């Protein structure tokens, strides 16, 4: 098939391109090479030579249209997006222009021009859930809370409490049926992106699939981008002999999924069973942020202790990890790379990767904008 991967020069996109090429598809990469991700602005060394590369902005309507029509594209993986929760809270126009505006361009082209596109797969995000699902044993009660109040956080009360009995609730796997309670412009843009694609897909009978990625990590993740995933941010700090900075108490949990497992999910989404469906893509297990820092430090063999701030960032959630029963049952998805194995792969790769530590600069920006 002739496949277009927007954002195909990025972290996840480049691994997806490799797998699609391996499967003998004809692949076109469409990527702007954002300098926040590609620091030197150069075409990345790992870009697959068997794929055609178009350097262009997803906001460039005419260029995008020409790429889709001239190449008779049959399948589109839409991964192009601005990524970063905190940064999105003050770069509002940029995030909405790229994530929503860029998606508007793509869908407008599919609707108003005669294309060969038979399938659209869009990358969504776990950030659209806000807090995950919780359970109170005493009340036998499942619930999905809103953000913790600043009054609660100012007292260093980090956990989620049952709204009925006020006891600490237990985090549970979050299914696709959970509410999407967005607390950042980034999350909102991904929710809108997902809904737009599904609405237009259903209306015009273009089979569409939305994949809600949880915390993806692995090689090729920019170690110089302070707004990228927490594993890469910690890696950059540790590589530069600086302590990884952890907010709250470090016991908050996330779902970390290795990049090749995400690619597996992307390939499975080609199956007709996935038509018009939404799927969580994670490992299905909660991992403490403190354990992420300790695991990287241990594998790097560095004598560095994480800096636990016991302070909060506005908009941060406490726990969220994926219920992956649906994608397992319907598409046969199975995570293959354990967290420690994945971190070892990331550390091995990072030894030869550029890692300029911009963390302090990013933190200062958040502070200036009143987010810390």
C-alpha positions in Angstrom: 0.0 0.0 0.0 1.0 3.6 -0.4 1.2 5.0 3.1 1.7 8.6 4.4 3.1 9.1 7.9 2.7 12.6 9.1 5.3 13.3 11.8 7.2 10.4 10.3 10.7 11.8 11.1 9.9 11.9 14.8 10.4 9.4 17.6 7.4 7.1 17.2 6.8 7.9 13.5 10.3 6.9 12.4 10.0 3.4 14.1 6.6 3.0 12.4 8.1 4.0 9.0 10.8 1.3 9.5 8.2 -1.4 10.1 6.0 -0.3 7.2 9.1 -0.4 4.9 10.0 -3.8 6.2 6.5 -4.9 5.3 7.1 -3.7 1.7 4.8 -0.8 1.8 5.5 2.4 -0.2 6.0 5.0 2.5 6.0 8.8 2.3 7.2 10.7 5.4 5.7 14.2 6.0 7.5 16.2 8.7 8.5 19.8 9.4 11.6 18.8 11.5 10.5 21.0 14.4 13.7 22.4 16.0 12.5 21.7 19.5 12.7 18.1 18.6 15.4 18.1 15.9 17.8 20.5 17.6 20.1 21.0 14.7 17.3 21.2 12.1 19.0 18.4 10.0 17.3 15.3 8.6 17.8 12.6 11.3 20.4 10.0 10.6 17.9 7.2 11.4 15.4 8.2 8.7 14.7 5.2 6.5 16.3 5.7 3.1 13.7 3.5 1.4 10.9 6.0 2.3 10.4 9.3 0.5 10.8 12.3 2.7 8.8 15.5 2.3 9.9 18.3 4.6 6.8 20.5 5.1 4.5 21.8 7.8 1.2 20.1 8.5 -0.3 23.6 8.3 0.8 24.0 4.7 -2.5 23.1 3.0 -1.3 23.1 -0.6 1.8 21.0 0.2 -0.2 18.5 2.1 -2.8 18.2 -0.6 -0.1 17.8 -3.3 1.6 15.0 -1.2 -1.6 13.1 -0.8 -2.9 13.4 -4.3 0.3 13.1 -6.3 1.4 10.0 -4.4 -2.1 8.4 -4.6 -2.0 7.8 -0.8 -4.2 4.9 0.4 -3.5 4.9 4.2 -2.6 7.9 6.5 -1.0 7.6 9.9 -1.5 11.1 11.4 1.2 11.5 14.1 2.2 15.1 13.4 1.6 17.2 16.5 3.1 19.6 19.1 3.7 17.6 22.3 4.0 19.0 25.8 1.4 19.5 28.5 3.0 22.4 30.4 4.2 24.3 27.4 0.7 24.1 25.8 -0.7 26.2 28.6 1.1 29.3 27.3 1.8 28.4 23.7 -1.9 28.1 23.1 -2.1 29.4 19.5 0.8 27.3 18.4 -0.6 24.1 19.8 -4.1 24.6 18.5 -2.8 25.7 15.1 -0.6 22.6 14.7 -2.8 20.0 16.3 -6.3 21.1 15.4 -5.5 23.3 12.4 -3.2 20.7 10.9 -5.8 18.0 11.3 -8.4 20.3 9.8 -6.2 20.7 6.7 -5.9 16.9 6.4 -9.6 16.2 6.8 -10.6 19.1 4.5 -8.4 17.6 1.8 -9.9 14.1 2.2 -13.4 15.4 2.0 -13.1 18.0 -0.8 -10.7 16.2 -3.2 -10.8 12.8 -4.9 -8.2 10.8 -3.0 -7.4 7.1 -2.8 -7.4 7.2 1.0 -9.0 4.1 2.4 -8.0 4.3 6.1 -7.0 7.0 8.6 -5.2 6.2 11.9 -4.7 9.1 14.3 -2.5 9.3 17.3 -4.5 10.4 20.4 -3.3 10.7 24.0 -3.9 9.4 27.5 -3.7 13.0 28.6 -7.3 13.4 27.4 -8.5 11.3 30.4 -7.2 13.6 33.0 -7.1 11.5 36.2 -7.6 7.8 35.7 -10.2 5.5 37.4 -10.2 5.0 41.2 -11.9 2.6 43.5 -12.9 3.0 47.2 -12.9 -0.4 49.0 -14.9 0.9 51.9 -17.7 2.3 49.7 -17.3 -0.3 46.9 -17.3 2.7 44.6 -15.6 3.4 41.3 -15.1 7.0 40.2 -13.1 9.4 38.0 -12.2 12.5 39.9 -11.5 16.0 38.7 -8.1 17.7 39.4 -7.0 17.9 43.0 -7.5 21.3 44.5 -4.6 23.7 45.1 -5.8 23.8 48.8 -5.2 20.0 49.0 -1.9 20.1 47.2 -0.6 23.0 49.3 -0.9 20.6 52.3 1.2 17.9 50.5 -1.8 15.7 50.4 -1.0 14.0 47.1 -3.4 11.1 46.8 -7.0 10.9 45.6 -9.7 10.7 48.3 -13.1 9.0 48.0 -15.7 11.7 47.6 -18.0 9.7 49.9 -16.0 8.6 52.9 -12.8 10.7 52.3 -10.5 7.6 52.6 -7.6 7.2 50.1 -8.8 5.6 46.9 -7.0 2.9 44.9 -6.0 3.6 41.3 -7.4 1.2 38.7 -6.8 0.6 35.0 -8.5 3.3 32.9 -10.7 1.9 30.0 -11.6 3.7 26.7 -15.1 4.3 28.2 -13.7 6.6 30.8 -14.6 10.3 30.5 -12.1 12.6 28.7 -11.6 15.4 31.2 -9.0 17.6 29.7 -6.8 19.8 32.0 -4.4 21.2 29.4 -4.5 22.8 25.9 -2.4 19.8 24.7 -5.0 17.3 26.0 -7.9 19.3 24.6 -6.2 19.5 21.2 -5.7 15.8 21.1 -9.3 15.1 22.1 -10.5 17.5 19.4 -8.1 15.9 16.9 -9.4 12.4 17.7 -13.1 13.4 17.5 -12.7 15.3 14.3 -11.1 12.3 12.6 -13.8 9.9 13.8 -16.6 12.3 12.9 -15.3 12.8 9.3 -14.4 9.2 9.0 -17.9 8.0 9.9 -19.6 10.7 7.8 -17.6 9.9 4.6 -17.1 6.2 5.2 -13.3 6.5 5.6 -12.4 3.7 8.1 -10.8 5.6 11.0 -9.0 4.4 14.1 -7.9 6.5 17.2 -5.0 5.2 19.3 -4.7 6.7 22.7 -0.9 6.4 23.4 0.2 6.3 27.1 3.8 7.3 28.0 5.9 6.1 25.1 9.6 5.8 25.6 12.6 4.4 23.7 15.5 5.3 21.4 15.3 8.4 19.1 13.3 10.3 21.7 14.8 13.8 21.8 17.0 14.0 24.9 17.4 17.8 24.4 13.6 18.5 24.4 12.6 19.4 28.0 8.9 19.0 27.1 9.2 15.4 25.9 8.5 12.2 27.9 9.7 12.0 31.5 12.0 9.0 30.8 13.9 11.1 28.2 14.0 14.2 30.5 15.4 12.1 33.4 17.9 10.5 31.0 19.2 13.9 29.8 19.7 15.0 33.4 21.4 11.9 34.5 23.7 11.8 31.4 24.7 15.4 32.3 25.4 14.3 35.9 22.5 16.2 37.3 19.7 14.8 39.5 16.4 14.1 37.9 13.8 16.5 39.3 10.6 14.9 40.7 7.5 16.8 41.8 5.2 15.7 44.6 6.6 12.7 46.4 7.5 10.5 43.4 4.9 7.9 44.1 2.5 9.1 41.3 2.2 6.5 38.6 2.0 6.4 34.8 1.9 3.6 32.2 5.1 3.3 30.2 5.0 1.6 26.9 8.0 0.9 24.7 8.0 2.4 21.2 8.1 -0.9 19.3 5.0 -2.0 21.2 3.3 1.2 20.0 4.3 0.4 16.5 2.8 -3.1 16.9 -0.5 -1.4 17.8 -0.3 0.9 14.8 0.1 -2.1 12.5 -2.8 -3.9 14.1 -4.9 -0.8 13.5 -4.9 -1.7 9.7 -7.2 -4.6 10.6 -10.9 -4.0 9.5 -11.9 -5.1 13.0 -10.5 -1.7 14.2 -12.8 0.4 12.0 -14.1 3.5 13.8 -12.8 2.3 17.2 -10.7 3.9 19.9 -8.0 1.9 21.6 -5.7 2.5 24.6 -2.1 1.7 23.8 0.0 1.0 27.0 1.5 -1.8 28.9 -1.4 -1.9 31.4 0.8 -1.6 34.5 1.4 1.4 36.8 5.0 2.5 37.3 6.0 5.0 39.9 7.8 8.1 38.6 10.5 7.6 41.4 11.1 4.1 40.1 11.7 5.5 36.6 14.4 7.8 37.9 16.0 5.0 40.0 15.9 2.5 37.2 17.7 4.8 34.8 20.3 5.8 37.4 20.9 2.2 38.2 21.4 1.1 34.6 23.6 4.1 33.9 25.6 3.2 37.0 25.6 6.8 38.3 25.8 7.8 41.9 22.9 10.3 41.6 19.9 10.6 43.8 16.6 12.1 42.4 15.7 15.5 43.7 12.2 15.1 45.2 10.6 18.5 45.4 7.4 17.8 47.4 5.9 20.6 45.4 3.3 20.5 42.7 2.7 21.7 39.1 -0.7 23.0 38.2 -2.7 20.5 36.1 -0.6 17.4 37.1 -2.6 14.3 37.7 -1.8 11.6 40.3 -2.4 8.2 38.7 -3.3 7.0 35.2 -2.6 3.7 33.6 -4.2 1.8 30.7 -6.8 -0.9 30.7 -5.7 -2.7 27.5 -8.3 -5.5 27.4 -10.1 -4.1 24.4 -7.0 -3.9 22.0 -5.8 -7.3 23.3 -9.2 -9.0 22.7 -10.1 -7.3 19.4 -6.7 -6.9 17.7 -4.4 -9.4 19.5 -2.1 -6.7 20.9 0.4 -7.9 23.4 3.2 -5.7 24.9 6.5 -7.5 24.5 9.1 -5.2 26.0 9.3 -5.0 29.8 10.1 -1.6 31.4 13.6 -2.5 32.6 14.5 -4.1 29.3 13.2 -1.0 27.5 15.1 1.4 29.7 18.3 -0.7 29.0 17.7 -0.2 25.3 17.1 3.5 25.8 20.3 3.9 28.0 22.4 2.0 25.4 21.2 4.3 22.6 21.5 7.4 24.7 25.3 7.0 25.2 25.9 8.1 21.6 22.9 10.6 21.4 23.1 14.4 21.9 21.6 15.5 25.3 21.7 19.2 25.9 20.0 19.8 29.3 17.4 22.5 28.9 15.4 21.5 32.0 16.2 24.5 34.1 15.2 26.9 31.3 11.9 25.0 30.8 11.2 25.0 34.5 11.8 28.8 34.7 9.4 29.3 31.8 6.7 27.3 33.7 7.4 29.4 36.8 7.2 32.7 34.9 3.8 31.6 33.5 2.5 30.7 37.0 2.4 27.0 36.5 4.7 26.0 39.4 
